[in-house]
Amino acid sequence: MACLVGDHRDAGAISSQTRHVHRGDAMTRERRASSEALALAAAFVGGACLSLQARFNGTLGEPLSEPLVAAIWSFGSGLALLVLALAVPSLRQGATRLVLSIRAGRLRWWECLGGVLGGAFVAVQTSAVGLLGVAVFIVASVGGRALGGLLADHVGAGPKGRTPITPARALAGAFAVVGVGITVSGQHVPGGIAILPALAVIVAGVMTQFQQGLNGRVSARAGSSYATTLQNFLVGVIALVVFAGARVLLGITQWQWPHDAPWWAWLGAPLGIAFIGLSAWATEHISVLVLGLMGIMGQLVAALVIDLLDPVAREGVGVRTVVGMVVTAAAAAMAARSGGRRATSDARS
């Protein structure tokens, strides 16, 4: 009888432990789902910030003859704000952890070069838009970002590790390009498309997605999206100044001060900070491809709202715009669904 009682007690203990394990697994799944949902929202908002930033930077660059100089002023003012934020102890601790992580070898130096890739994209954008036209530039850029998201996930550039290229993920990237193509199909396209500038834009789009993956790594190691944003702006400003300096020395560009720009045009800087910070945090929870496609969706929605508020631009909004956005949203949903699996290996491998 004592043995039977003991067996019942053991069985009850095992059953209780099993219930605790199942309950713990359920809570873990709920937390993961909640984090992924917040990351999707962050990617969307970050994309919207990027669209608004483009409008503000465009206004900032109107008094200037060189958009690249406007980008430097925007990056530089953002860096100044981030440096001032070092006065906050908690933010300063995040920056300190970043430096210590590099010194201890937990973070490789090349993982902090995401800002160079961002600066390269701005440089290519400055040179290519006039040659390709806005519509072709946007489609080529989105194509590069979709391809870059697939490749960055495949090699494990982000903190979530490797996510292999699957037919569903590749199809999602293709759908995004088609959706954006439909959206901008009503815009003017030059008579002949320059192949080399288009290829340069595609490569630059690929690089921006690797930038997001690297930023996610830095954020995960340092435990601070602020530190990630600070180093990103610092490296980006250096890259842009070097590129612009070369153009000034060659007599291609003149350095100018945007003295006639309205004060609100400088708001592009905090919007850029928000984009980098949100994207760096989101990449810890979702794949680079999903981050990119949700960001594109956020850009399209924000651009649509801006156009609807403008009496002149409102006339250009039509069925193509809505259909293109629906296709792009479907692509983002497809990528999110197919990218929900756990990474196949750690990001450090």
C-alpha positions in Angstrom: 0.0 0.0 0.0 2.8 2.4 0.9 4.4 1.7 -2.5 1.1 2.6 -4.2 0.8 5.8 -2.3 4.4 6.7 -3.2 3.7 6.0 -6.8 0.6 8.2 -6.8 2.7 11.0 -5.2 5.4 10.6 -7.8 2.9 10.6 -10.6 1.2 13.7 -9.1 4.6 15.5 -8.8 5.4 14.6 -12.4 2.0 15.8 -13.6 2.4 19.1 -11.7 5.9 19.6 -13.2 4.5 18.9 -16.7 1.8 21.5 -16.2 4.3 24.0 -15.1 6.5 23.3 -18.2 3.5 23.6 -20.5 2.4 26.8 -18.8 6.0 28.2 -19.1 6.1 27.3 -22.8 2.8 29.0 -23.4 3.9 32.2 -21.6 7.2 32.1 -23.6 5.2 31.8 -26.9 2.9 34.7 -25.8 5.9 36.9 -25.0 7.5 36.1 -28.3 4.3 36.8 -30.2 3.9 40.1 -28.3 7.5 41.1 -29.1 7.1 40.2 -32.7 3.8 42.2 -33.0 5.5 45.2 -31.4 8.5 44.8 -33.7 6.2 44.8 -36.8 4.6 48.0 -35.5 8.0 49.5 -34.9 9.1 48.7 -38.4 6.0 50.2 -39.9 6.3 53.4 -37.8 10.0 53.6 -38.7 9.2 53.4 -42.4 6.6 56.2 -41.9 9.3 58.3 -40.2 11.6 57.7 -43.2 8.9 58.9 -45.6 8.4 62.1 -43.5 12.1 62.6 -43.2 12.5 62.5 -47.0 9.9 65.4 -47.2 11.7 67.4 -44.5 15.1 66.8 -46.0 13.8 67.8 -49.4 12.7 71.1 -48.0 16.0 71.5 -46.2 17.8 71.0 -49.5 15.7 73.4 -51.6 18.0 76.4 -50.9 21.0 74.2 -51.8 22.2 73.0 -55.2 23.5 69.7 -53.9 21.2 67.2 -52.0 24.2 65.5 -50.6 25.1 68.6 -48.6 21.5 68.7 -47.2 22.0 65.0 -46.1 25.1 66.0 -44.3 23.4 68.8 -42.5 20.5 66.4 -41.6 22.9 63.7 -40.4 25.1 66.2 -38.5 22.2 67.8 -36.7 20.9 64.3 -35.7 24.4 63.5 -34.4 24.5 66.7 -32.4 21.1 65.8 -30.7 22.4 62.3 -29.9 25.6 63.7 -28.4 23.6 66.1 -26.2 21.5 63.1 -25.0 24.7 61.7 -23.5 23.9 63.9 -20.5 21.2 61.4 -19.6 23.0 58.8 -17.3 21.1 55.7 -18.6 21.8 56.6 -22.2 25.5 57.3 -21.4 25.6 53.8 -19.8 24.4 52.3 -23.0 27.1 54.0 -25.0 29.7 52.8 -22.4 28.5 49.2 -22.8 28.9 49.5 -26.5 32.6 50.6 -26.2 33.2 47.9 -23.6 31.7 45.3 -25.9 34.0 46.3 -28.7 37.1 46.2 -26.3 36.1 42.8 -24.9 35.6 41.3 -28.4 31.9 40.6 -27.8 31.2 43.0 -30.7 33.4 43.0 -33.8 34.6 46.4 -35.1 33.1 45.7 -38.6 29.7 45.2 -37.0 29.7 48.9 -36.2 30.0 50.0 -39.8 26.3 50.0 -40.6 26.5 53.8 -40.9 28.9 53.5 -43.8 26.4 51.4 -45.7 23.7 54.0 -45.0 25.9 56.8 -46.1 26.7 54.9 -49.3 23.0 54.6 -50.0 22.5 58.4 -49.6 25.5 59.0 -51.9 24.1 56.7 -54.6 20.6 58.3 -54.2 22.0 61.7 -54.7 23.7 60.7 -57.9 21.1 58.3 -59.4 17.7 60.0 -58.9 18.4 62.6 -61.6 19.6 59.9 -64.0 16.8 57.4 -63.5 13.8 59.4 -62.4 12.0 59.0 -59.1 9.8 56.1 -60.2 12.6 53.9 -61.5 14.7 54.8 -58.5 12.0 53.7 -56.1 11.4 50.4 -57.8 15.1 49.6 -58.1 15.6 50.6 -54.4 12.8 48.4 -53.2 14.1 45.5 -55.4 17.5 45.9 -53.8 16.0 46.0 -50.3 14.0 42.9 -50.9 17.0 41.0 -52.3 19.1 42.4 -49.5 16.6 41.3 -46.8 16.7 37.7 -48.3 20.5 37.6 -48.4 21.0 39.3 -45.0 18.7 36.7 -43.4 20.3 33.8 -45.3 23.8 34.6 -44.1 22.7 35.6 -40.6 23.6 39.3 -40.7 21.0 40.1 -38.1 20.9 39.1 -34.4 18.2 36.4 -35.0 20.7 34.3 -37.0 20.2 32.6 -40.3 16.8 32.3 -42.0 17.2 30.3 -45.2 15.7 31.6 -48.5 12.5 29.8 -49.2 10.1 30.0 -52.1 7.5 31.8 -49.9 10.1 34.4 -48.8 11.4 35.0 -52.3 7.8 35.4 -53.6 7.1 37.9 -50.8 10.1 40.0 -52.0 9.0 39.8 -55.6 5.4 40.8 -54.6 6.8 43.9 -52.8 8.6 45.0 -55.9 5.5 44.5 -58.0 3.4 46.4 -55.5 5.7 49.4 -55.4 5.9 49.3 -59.2 2.2 49.5 -59.4 2.1 52.4 -57.0 4.6 54.5 -58.9 3.5 53.4 -62.4 1.8 56.7 -63.1 5.0 58.7 -62.5 7.2 60.0 -65.3 9.9 57.6 -66.5 12.8 58.8 -68.6 12.8 57.6 -72.2 15.8 55.3 -71.6 16.8 53.7 -68.3 20.5 53.9 -67.5 21.6 50.4 -66.6 24.6 51.2 -64.5 22.9 53.7 -62.2 20.0 51.3 -61.8 22.4 48.5 -60.8 24.1 50.9 -58.4 20.7 51.6 -56.7 19.9 47.9 -56.4 23.3 47.3 -54.8 22.8 50.2 -52.5 19.3 48.8 -51.5 21.0 45.5 -50.7 23.5 47.3 -48.5 20.8 49.1 -46.5 19.4 45.8 -45.4 22.8 44.6 -44.3 23.0 47.9 -42.4 19.8 47.0 -40.6 21.1 43.6 -39.7 24.3 45.0 -38.3 22.5 47.6 -36.3 20.4 44.9 -34.8 23.6 43.0 -33.8 25.0 46.2 -32.1 21.7 46.8 -30.3 21.6 43.2 -29.0 25.2 43.3 -27.8 25.1 46.7 -26.2 21.6 46.4 -24.9 20.8 49.9 -26.1 19.2 51.1 -29.3 20.4 54.6 -28.4 24.0 53.5 -28.5 23.4 51.8 -31.9 21.8 55.0 -33.2 24.7 57.1 -31.9 27.4 55.1 -33.5 25.3 54.8 -36.7 25.0 58.5 -37.1 28.7 59.1 -36.2 29.9 56.6 -38.8 27.4 57.8 -41.4 28.4 61.5 -41.0 32.1 60.5 -41.4 31.3 58.6 -44.6 29.2 61.4 -46.0 31.7 64.1 -45.2 34.5 62.0 -46.9 32.4 61.5 -50.0 31.2 65.1 -50.1 34.8 66.4 -49.4 36.1 64.5 -52.4 33.4 66.1 -54.6 34.2 69.5 -53.3 37.9 69.0 -54.0 37.0 67.9 -57.5 34.9 71.0 -58.0 31.7 69.0 -58.4 30.0 70.2 -55.2 30.1 73.5 -53.3 29.6 73.6 -49.5 26.6 75.7 -48.6 24.5 76.6 -45.5 20.7 76.1 -45.8 20.0 79.6 -44.4 16.7 80.0 -46.1 15.2 76.7 -44.9 12.3 76.9 -42.5 12.9 75.7 -38.9 10.7 72.7 -39.3 12.8 71.3 -42.1 15.4 70.4 -39.5 12.9 67.9 -38.0 14.2 65.3 -40.4 17.0 64.7 -38.0 14.9 63.4 -35.1 12.8 61.4 -37.6 16.0 59.7 -38.8 17.0 59.0 -35.2 13.6 57.4 -34.6 14.0 55.3 -37.8 17.4 53.9 -36.8 16.4 53.3 -33.2 13.1 51.6 -34.0 14.7 49.4 -36.7 17.6 48.4 -34.5 15.3 47.2 -31.8 12.8 45.6 -34.2 15.6 43.5 -35.9 16.1 41.7 -32.6 12.6 40.2 -32.9 11.9 39.9 -36.6 13.9 39.0 -39.7 15.6 41.6 -41.8 13.3 40.9 -44.8 10.2 41.4 -42.7 11.7 44.6 -41.3 12.3 45.9 -44.7 8.9 45.0 -46.2 7.0 46.5 -43.2 9.2 49.6 -43.4 8.3 49.9 -47.1 4.6 49.6 -46.2 5.0 52.3 -43.6 6.7 54.6 -46.2 3.8 54.1 -48.7 1.1 54.7 -46.1 2.8 57.9 -44.8 3.4 59.1 -48.4 -0.3 58.5 -49.2 -1.4 60.5 -46.1 0.9 63.4 -47.0 -0.3 63.4 -50.6 -4.0 63.4 -49.5 -3.3 66.4 -47.3 -1.8 68.3 -50.3 -4.5 69.6 -52.6 -2.2 69.4 -55.6 -0.6 66.0 -54.9 -4.1 64.6 -54.0 -5.0 64.6 -57.7 -2.3 62.0 -58.4 -3.8 59.5 -55.9 -5.8 56.9 -57.7 -6.7 53.2 -58.0 -3.0 52.3 -58.9 -1.9 53.7 -55.5 -4.4 51.6 -53.5 -3.8 48.4 -55.5 0.0 48.8 -55.1 -0.3 49.3 -51.4 -2.6 46.2 -51.0 -0.1 44.1 -53.0 2.8 45.4 -50.8 0.9 44.7 -47.6 0.2 41.2 -48.8 3.9 40.8 -49.5 4.8 42.0 -45.9 2.2 39.6 -44.4 3.6 36.7 -46.5 7.1 37.4 -45.4 6.0 37.7 -41.7 4.2 34.4 -41.9 7.1 32.6 -43.6 9.7 34.2 -41.3 8.1 33.2 -38.1 10.3 30.2 -37.6 13.3 30.3 -35.3 16.6 31.1 -36.8 18.7 28.0 -37.8 21.9 29.2 -36.2 23.2 31.9 -33.9 24.1 35.2 -35.3 27.7 34.9 -34.0 28.3 31.8 -36.1 
